[in-house]
Amino acid sequence: MTEGANDAMNLTPINPDGLYSREQIVDPLAGEIVILTPITVGGLRDTARVKRYFSTIMIAHGGRQQPLGFELENCPSLEEAVKRWAEEAQKVGAKAQEQIRDQQVRSRLAVPAGARLPTLNS
């Protein structure tokens, strides 16, 4: 693909200094943790950067289940990510449910044209 074609499609080039390999760890009853391991462009482990741990929970919204992804931040190991998973998933889920309730309240309010609603979050 030519450089002009990249510009026309607004593609972001792959950063050779920001590559990760992806590994998926699954507990079929609870969920999954995805490990992103930093690698060099040569495919070797990049020890100058830390591994990152991500997960996804499902949130009921609008009669459907929707995925909500989150990062398990500052985990030095998979063991720590597993230990913190339930607590972090609960926090993310509670925050999402609060935002959904706020949206529902805001959508029911009668607002004069041009008026701004106050922020409901603290």
N, CA, C and O of each residue as an XYZ file, in Angstrom:
488
protein
N       0.856     -1.178      0.000
C       0.000      0.000      0.000
C       0.898      1.234      0.000
O       1.913      1.265      0.695
N       0.541      2.208     -0.746
C       1.366      3.410     -0.858
C       1.098      4.357      0.296
O       0.081      4.243      0.981
N       2.015      5.294      0.510
C       1.852      6.261      1.595
C       0.601      7.099      1.392
O      -0.096      7.408      2.359
N       0.305      7.472      0.160
C      -0.906      8.250     -0.136
C      -2.156      7.497      0.250
O      -3.110      8.103      0.739
N      -2.181      6.186      0.044
C      -3.344      5.385      0.416
C      -3.517      5.366      1.930
O      -4.647      5.416      2.416
N      -2.418      5.294      2.690
C      -2.495      5.339      4.155
C      -3.123      6.645      4.620
O      -3.971      6.650      5.512
N      -2.702      7.759      4.009
C      -3.242      9.060      4.385
C      -4.728      9.140      4.087
O      -5.492      9.670      4.894
N      -5.155      8.618      2.931
C      -6.561      8.689      2.542
C      -7.441      7.884      3.495
O      -8.605      8.231      3.697
N      -6.903      6.816      4.083
C      -7.678      5.972      4.988
C      -7.465      6.337      6.452
O      -8.072      5.719      7.327
N      -6.618      7.325      6.742
C      -6.307      7.747      8.109
C      -5.778      6.598      8.958
O      -6.167      6.454     10.117
N      -4.905      5.788      8.397
C      -4.320      4.674      9.129
C      -3.170      5.156      9.993
O      -2.395      6.022      9.589
N      -3.068      4.591     11.178
C      -1.938      4.867     12.051
C      -0.885      3.804     11.801
O      -1.190      2.614     11.892
N       0.333      4.189     11.491
C       1.376      3.182     11.255
C       1.671      2.400     12.530
O       1.530      2.931     13.632
N       2.075      1.158     12.388
C       2.454      0.342     13.535
C       3.772      0.875     14.083
O       4.727      1.095     13.338
N       3.809      1.077     15.392
C       4.982      1.594     16.073
C       5.900      0.416     16.413
O       5.526     -0.415     17.240
N       7.075      0.315     15.811
C       7.955     -0.819     16.089
C       8.464     -0.850     17.530
O       8.950     -1.884     17.988
N       8.359      0.266     18.247
C       8.783      0.313     19.645
C       7.622      0.085     20.612
O       7.806      0.181     21.826
N       6.434     -0.213     20.094
C       5.265     -0.404     20.946
C       4.566     -1.730     20.695
O       3.348     -1.829     20.838
N       5.329     -2.746     20.322
C       4.743     -4.041     19.992
C       4.554     -4.914     21.233
O       5.335     -4.844     22.182
N       3.497     -5.740     21.208
C       3.187     -6.678     22.285
C       2.768     -8.003     21.675
O       2.187     -8.036     20.591
N       3.059     -9.090     22.366
C       2.442    -10.368     22.028
C       1.265    -10.529     22.992
O       1.269     -9.969     24.088
N       0.262    -11.298     22.573
C      -0.984    -11.412     23.332
C      -1.185    -12.865     23.751
O      -1.071    -13.783     22.939
N      -1.489    -13.055     25.038
C      -1.778    -14.382     25.571
C      -3.080    -14.302     26.351
O      -3.301    -13.354     27.105
N      -3.931    -15.283     26.174
C      -5.237    -15.277     26.813
C      -5.276    -16.379     27.870
O      -5.035    -17.549     27.572
N      -5.583    -15.988     29.114
C      -5.713    -16.914     30.234
C      -7.200    -16.975     30.578
O      -7.826    -15.941     30.809
N      -7.770    -18.189     30.612
C      -9.220    -18.307     30.742
C      -9.607    -19.175     31.933
O      -9.063    -20.260     32.135
N     -10.559    -18.674     32.716
C     -11.295    -19.473     33.691
C     -12.708    -19.536     33.120
O     -13.413    -18.527     33.143
N     -13.147    -20.685     32.608
C     -14.440    -20.759     31.920
C     -15.631    -20.319     32.776
O     -16.671    -19.947     32.233
N     -15.496    -20.356     34.092
C     -16.608    -19.963     34.958
C     -16.600    -18.486     35.324
O     -17.659    -17.908     35.564
N     -15.439    -17.874     35.371
C     -15.348    -16.485     35.845
C     -15.052    -15.490     34.731
O     -15.720    -14.461     34.631
N     -14.079    -15.775     33.907
C     -13.706    -14.804     32.880
C     -12.320    -15.072     32.355
O     -11.803    -16.186     32.434
N     -11.736    -14.031     31.822
C     -10.426    -14.169     31.210
C      -9.542    -12.985     31.565
O     -10.014    -11.900     31.905
N      -8.253    -13.232     31.475
C      -7.254    -12.176     31.594
C      -6.382    -12.272     30.352
O      -5.891    -13.345     30.002
N      -6.200    -11.147     29.699
C      -5.329    -11.081     28.535
C      -4.021    -10.435     28.974
O      -4.010     -9.357     29.568
N      -2.924    -11.114     28.670
C      -1.602    -10.601     29.003
C      -0.975    -10.046     27.727
O      -0.861    -10.750     26.723
N      -0.574     -8.792     27.776
C       0.182     -8.197     26.684
C       1.631     -8.115     27.132
O       1.961     -7.394     28.074
N       2.485     -8.855     26.456
C       3.907     -8.908     26.780
C       4.664     -8.069     25.769
O       4.573     -8.327     24.569
N       5.415     -7.065     26.227
C       6.162     -6.223     25.293
C       7.237     -7.029     24.560
O       7.961     -7.821     25.162
N       7.320     -6.809     23.261
C       8.342     -7.473     22.454
C       9.033     -6.449     21.552
O       8.511     -5.367     21.286
N      10.211     -6.829     21.099
C      10.938     -6.008     20.132
C      10.428     -6.326     18.737
O       9.701     -7.302     18.551
N      10.797     -5.524     17.767
C      10.400     -5.777     16.390
C      10.989     -7.102     15.893
O      10.503     -7.664     14.911
N      12.022     -7.598     16.558
C      12.609     -8.896     16.229
C      11.889    -10.065     16.883
O      12.254    -11.221     16.666
N      10.854     -9.770     17.693
C      10.068    -10.823     18.325
C      10.574    -11.270     19.682
O      10.021    -12.202     20.266
N      11.620    -10.624     20.202
C      12.166    -10.979     21.505
C      11.480    -10.186     22.610
O      10.958     -9.102     22.350
N      11.469    -10.698     23.824
C      10.872    -10.022     24.977
C      11.604     -8.709     25.210
O      12.831     -8.680     25.303
N      10.831     -7.606     25.303
C      11.381     -6.277     25.579
C      11.322     -6.056     27.091
O      10.279     -5.686     27.631
N      12.444     -6.283     27.765
C      12.469     -6.207     29.227
C      12.459     -4.767     29.757
O      12.346     -4.557     30.965
N      12.574     -3.794     28.884
C      12.526     -2.393     29.316
C      11.090     -1.947     29.602
O      10.880     -0.913     30.236
N      10.108     -2.713     29.143
C       8.695     -2.381     29.369
C       8.029     -3.497     30.172
O       8.489     -4.639     30.155
N       6.954     -3.165     30.869
C       6.271     -4.139     31.724
C       5.104     -4.797     30.990
O       4.541     -4.237     30.049
N       4.762     -5.990     31.443
C       3.580     -6.673     30.916
C       2.343     -5.902     31.363
O       2.347     -5.242     32.402
N       1.283     -5.998     30.557
C       0.013     -5.346     30.880
C      -1.065     -6.423     30.914
O      -1.039     -7.367     30.124
N      -2.013     -6.271     31.838
C      -3.069     -7.256     32.045
C      -4.428     -6.590     31.835
O      -4.717     -5.543     32.414
N      -5.261     -7.219     30.992
C      -6.575     -6.685     30.664
C      -7.635     -7.757     30.872
O      -7.333     -8.950     30.880
N      -8.884     -7.320     31.041
C      -9.985     -8.264     31.133
C     -11.248     -7.605     30.599
O     -11.257     -6.422     30.260
N     -12.305     -8.391     30.533
C     -13.598     -7.915     30.047
C     -14.689     -8.518     30.913
O     -14.638     -9.700     31.252
N     -15.672     -7.709     31.270
C     -16.874     -8.226     31.917
C     -18.063     -7.884     31.028
O     -17.962     -7.048     30.130
N     -19.181     -8.535     31.288
C     -20.396     -8.267     30.524
C     -21.344     -7.438     31.391
O     -21.549     -7.743     32.566
N     -21.916     -6.393     30.805
C     -22.844     -5.494     31.487
C     -24.195     -5.576     30.770
O     -24.258     -5.494     29.543
N     -25.267     -5.736     31.540
C     -26.608     -5.722     30.960
C     -27.008     -4.275     30.723
O     -27.000     -3.461     31.646
N     -27.359     -3.958     29.473
C     -27.752     -2.590     29.120
C     -28.668     -2.649     27.912
O     -28.329     -3.248     26.891
N     -29.814     -2.032     28.032
C     -30.756     -1.994     26.915
C     -31.243     -3.381     26.514
O     -31.490     -3.635     25.335
N     -31.380     -4.269     27.477
C     -31.859     -5.610     27.187
C     -30.815     -6.515     26.542
O     -31.127     -7.625     26.112
N     -29.581     -6.038     26.477
C     -28.510     -6.830     25.868
C     -27.312     -6.881     26.810
O     -27.164     -6.044     27.700
N     -26.470     -7.872     26.594
C     -25.203     -7.961     27.304
C     -24.150     -7.266     26.450
O     -24.003     -7.570     25.266
N     -23.422     -6.338     27.049
C     -22.382     -5.628     26.316
C     -21.051     -5.782     27.042
O     -20.996     -5.684     28.268
N     -19.979     -6.023     26.291
C     -18.669     -6.180     26.930
C     -18.116     -4.837     27.404
O     -18.305     -3.800     26.768
N     -17.434     -4.895     28.529
C     -16.793     -3.712     29.091
C     -15.368     -4.114     29.479
O     -15.164     -4.895     30.408
N     -14.398     -3.576     28.763
C     -13.007     -3.930     28.994
C     -12.353     -3.012     30.010
O     -12.735     -1.851     30.162
N     -11.362     -3.554     30.701
C     -10.620     -2.759     31.678
C      -9.213     -3.316     31.844
O      -8.946     -4.486     31.568
N      -8.319     -2.441     32.303
C      -6.947     -2.856     32.563
C      -6.759     -3.091     34.055
O      -7.219     -2.302     34.881
N      -6.087     -4.168     34.389
C      -5.683     -4.445     35.767
C      -4.331     -3.747     35.926
O      -3.284     -4.330     35.648
N      -4.370     -2.507     36.373
C      -3.185     -1.657     36.369
C      -2.207     -2.009     37.491
O      -2.598     -2.484     38.558
N      -0.941     -1.766     37.221
C       0.139     -1.921     38.203
C       0.242     -3.327     38.775
O       0.559     -3.492     39.953
N      -0.017     -4.329     37.966
C       0.151     -5.711     38.415
C       1.543     -6.191     37.996
O       1.881     -6.165     36.813
N       2.337     -6.624     38.955
C       3.682     -7.088     38.616
C       3.706     -8.506     38.055
O       4.722     -8.945     37.517
N       2.568     -9.239     38.182
C       2.552    -10.637     37.754
C       1.131    -11.091     37.457
O       0.162    -10.431     37.833
N       1.022    -12.227     36.777
C      -0.288    -12.842     36.549
C      -0.938    -13.193     37.880
O      -2.148    -13.033     38.036
N      -0.167    -13.660     38.822
C      -0.714    -14.013     40.144
C      -1.424    -12.817     40.774
O      -2.526    -12.957     41.306
N      -0.800    -11.649     40.714
C      -1.404    -10.435     41.269
C      -2.651    -10.043     40.479
O      -3.648     -9.627     41.070
N      -2.610    -10.168     39.162
C      -3.781     -9.854     38.333
C      -4.956    -10.754     38.684
O      -6.094    -10.292     38.758
N      -4.685    -12.044     38.900
C      -5.747    -12.995     39.280
C      -6.330    -12.621     40.642
O      -7.546    -12.654     40.829
N      -5.467    -12.267     41.586
C      -5.929    -11.890     42.933
C      -6.829    -10.656     42.887
O      -7.816    -10.578     43.617
N      -6.490     -9.699     42.035
C      -7.222     -8.425     41.997
C      -8.398     -8.418     41.032
O      -9.171     -7.460     41.021
N      -8.554     -9.466     40.218
C      -9.553     -9.469     39.149
C     -10.962     -9.183     39.662
O     -11.622     -8.278     39.152
N     -11.441     -9.933     40.661
C     -12.832     -9.786     41.127
C     -13.104     -8.383     41.650
O     -14.135     -7.789     41.334
N     -12.179     -7.848     42.453
C     -12.360     -6.503     43.009
C     -12.399     -5.444     41.899
O     -13.256     -4.560     41.911
N     -11.477     -5.538     40.951
C     -11.434     -4.561     39.863
C     -12.660     -4.686     38.957
O     -13.222     -3.678     38.530
N     -13.071     -5.914     38.667
C     -14.263     -6.128     37.834
C     -15.492     -5.542     38.514
O     -16.335     -4.935     37.852
N     -15.603     -5.716     39.827
C     -16.726     -5.160     40.581
C     -16.736     -3.635     40.499
O     -17.788     -3.031     40.292
N     -15.568     -3.013     40.660
C     -15.471     -1.541     40.585
C     -15.888     -1.033     39.210
O     -16.668     -0.087     39.101
N     -15.366     -1.665     38.164
C     -15.674     -1.246     36.795
C     -17.164     -1.426     36.511
O     -17.800     -0.553     35.922
N     -17.708     -2.553     36.930
C     -19.136     -2.821     36.714
C     -20.020     -1.835     37.452
O     -21.006     -1.351     36.896
N     -19.682     -1.527     38.704
C     -20.469     -0.575     39.491
C     -20.425      0.815     38.871
O     -21.443      1.505     38.808
N     -19.249      1.226     38.413
C     -19.120      2.550     37.781
C     -19.946      2.606     36.495
O     -20.614      3.607     36.234
N     -19.907      1.552     35.697
C     -20.686      1.522     34.459
C     -22.180      1.570     34.753
O     -22.919      2.284     34.075
N     -22.635      0.818     35.757
C     -24.064      0.820     36.105
C     -24.494      2.209     36.579
O     -25.597      2.656     36.265
N     -23.634      2.889     37.331
C     -23.937      4.253     37.788
C     -24.052      5.205     36.599
O     -24.953      6.043     36.561
N     -23.152      5.083     35.640
C     -23.212      5.934     34.454
C     -24.474      5.655     33.638
O     -25.078      6.580     33.095
N     -24.868      4.403     33.553
C     -26.100      4.048     32.835
C     -27.305      4.667     33.528
O     -28.179      5.230     32.869
N     -27.356      4.565     34.864
C     -28.471      5.172     35.609
C     -28.502      6.682     35.409
O     -29.574      7.259     35.226
N     -27.335      7.331     35.442
C     -27.268      8.776     35.212
C     -27.804      9.137     33.828
O     -28.545     10.108     33.678
N     -27.431      8.364     32.832
C     -27.925      8.609     31.471
C     -29.439      8.450     31.412
O     -30.123      9.232     30.751
N     -29.961      7.444     32.098
C     -31.406      7.225     32.092
C     -32.130      8.385     32.756
O     -33.169      8.823     32.263
N     -31.603      8.892     33.864
C     -32.206     10.036     34.546
C     -32.158     11.255     33.647
O     -33.152     11.967     33.506
N     -31.003     11.501     33.034
C     -30.850     12.664     32.171
C     -31.796     12.598     30.967
O     -32.311     13.625     30.524
N     -32.020     11.410     30.447
C     -32.879     11.285     29.270
C     -34.348     11.519     29.609
O     -35.150     11.807     28.720
N     -34.708     11.396     30.895
C     -36.107     11.610     31.310
C     -36.402     13.047     31.703
O     -37.565     13.429     31.828
N     -35.363     13.847     31.899
C     -35.565     15.230     32.323
C     -36.051     16.084     31.152
O     -35.578     15.946     30.024
N     -36.996     16.958     31.442
C     -37.429     17.918     30.429
C     -36.454     19.090     30.469
O     -36.284     19.738     31.502
N     -35.825     19.349     29.346
C     -34.809     20.392     29.291
C     -35.217     21.427     28.252
O     -35.464     21.085     27.096
N     -35.290     22.705     28.665
C     -35.589     23.749     27.688
C     -34.509     23.804     26.614
O     -33.345     23.496     26.870
N     -34.904     24.193     25.429
C     -33.949     24.287     24.316
C     -32.785     25.184     24.708
O     -32.986     26.285     25.219
N     -31.575     24.712     24.468
C     -30.372     25.478     24.741
C     -29.873     25.389     26.165
O     -28.779     25.871     26.461
N     -30.654     24.777     27.072
C     -30.224     24.676     28.471
C     -29.196     23.554     28.611
O     -29.178     22.616     27.814
N     -28.348     23.657     29.624
C     -27.345     22.627     29.901
C     -27.700     21.924     31.191
O     -28.090     22.566     32.166
N     -27.569     20.617     31.205
C     -27.830     19.842     32.398
C     -26.615     19.882     33.326
O     -25.478     19.925     32.858
N     -26.853     19.869     34.638
C     -25.728     19.794     35.570
C     -25.116     18.393     35.502
O     -25.779     17.432     35.111
N     -23.857     18.297     35.885
C     -23.174     17.010     35.942
C     -23.655     16.269     37.173
O     -23.669     16.821     38.274
N     -24.057     14.992     36.982
C     -24.568     14.199     38.097
C     -23.475     13.426     38.798
O     -23.696     12.905     39.891
N     -22.303     13.336     38.199
C     -21.195     12.588     38.819
C     -20.522     13.430     39.878
O     -20.495     14.658     39.790
N     -19.974     12.757     40.889
C     -19.258     13.500     41.923
C     -17.783     13.492     41.656
O     -17.013     14.071     42.423
